[in-house]
Amino acid sequence: MENPGVGWVAAIVIGGIAGWLAEMFMKSNMGVLMNIVLGIVGAIVANLLLGLLGVSLTGWLGYLVAGFIGACILIAVGRMFRRPA
């Protein structure tokens, strides 16, 4: 599940940054651990979706972009299933 050219430590750091950027963009409030998880899982989800469209993002910048896009998608999906307060 690892992006070629990005090691595990880099994936955690870049995933954390991508998750944090998505958190700021989506005006969400989550912790550091959730930002890392959202960034990494978001990158996997976005790479799968973009792969279906024939788009391939590689390297740390591609992983950051994919993580940001995927984390935003995951936050939006989570909001759709969350009960209104």
TADA-V702779 format. One record per pair of residues at least 12 apart in sequence whose ideal C-beta (glycine too) atoms are under 8 Angstrom apart, sorted by sequence separation. I is the first residue (numbers start at 1). J is the second residue. If there is no record, write none. Layout:
i = <I | I>
j = <J | J>
This chain:
i = <20 | 23 | 22 | 19 | 20 | 23 | 16 | 19 | 22 | 50 | 19 | 22 | 19 | 16 | 19 | 20 | 46 | 47 | 50 | 15 | 16 | 18 | 19 | 22 | 43 | 46 | 15 | 18 | 19 | 46 | 49 | 15 | 17 | 15 | 16 | 19 | 43 | 46 | 47 | 12 | 15 | 18 | 42 | 43 | 46 | 49 | 14 | 15 | 18 | 42 | 45 | 42 | 44 | 15 | 40 | 42 | 43 | 46 | 12 | 15 | 39 | 42 | 45 | 11 | 14 | 38 | 39 | 41 | 42 | 45 | 41 | 42 | 39 | 42 | 11 | 38 | 39 | 42 | 38 | 41 | 35 | 38 | 38 | 3 | 1 | 25 | 3 | 18 | 22 | 14 | 18 | 22 | 26 | 17 | 18 | 21 | 25 | 28 | 15 | 18 | 19 | 23 | 14 | 18 | 22 | 26 | 10 | 14 | 17 | 18 | 21 | 22 | 26 | 11 | 15 | 18 | 19 | 23 | 5 | 6 | 10 | 14 | 18 | 22 | 4 | 5 | 6 | 3 | 5 | 6 | 3 | 3 | 3>
j = <32 | 35 | 35 | 34 | 35 | 38 | 32 | 35 | 38 | 66 | 36 | 39 | 37 | 35 | 38 | 39 | 65 | 66 | 69 | 35 | 36 | 38 | 39 | 42 | 63 | 66 | 36 | 39 | 40 | 67 | 70 | 37 | 39 | 38 | 39 | 42 | 66 | 69 | 70 | 36 | 39 | 42 | 66 | 67 | 70 | 73 | 39 | 40 | 43 | 67 | 70 | 68 | 70 | 42 | 67 | 69 | 70 | 73 | 40 | 43 | 67 | 70 | 73 | 40 | 43 | 67 | 68 | 70 | 71 | 74 | 71 | 72 | 70 | 73 | 43 | 70 | 71 | 74 | 71 | 74 | 71 | 74 | 75 | 43 | 44 | 68 | 47 | 63 | 67 | 60 | 64 | 68 | 72 | 64 | 65 | 68 | 72 | 75 | 63 | 66 | 67 | 71 | 63 | 67 | 71 | 75 | 60 | 64 | 67 | 68 | 71 | 72 | 76 | 63 | 67 | 70 | 71 | 75 | 58 | 59 | 63 | 67 | 71 | 75 | 58 | 59 | 60 | 58 | 60 | 63 | 62 | 63 | 66>
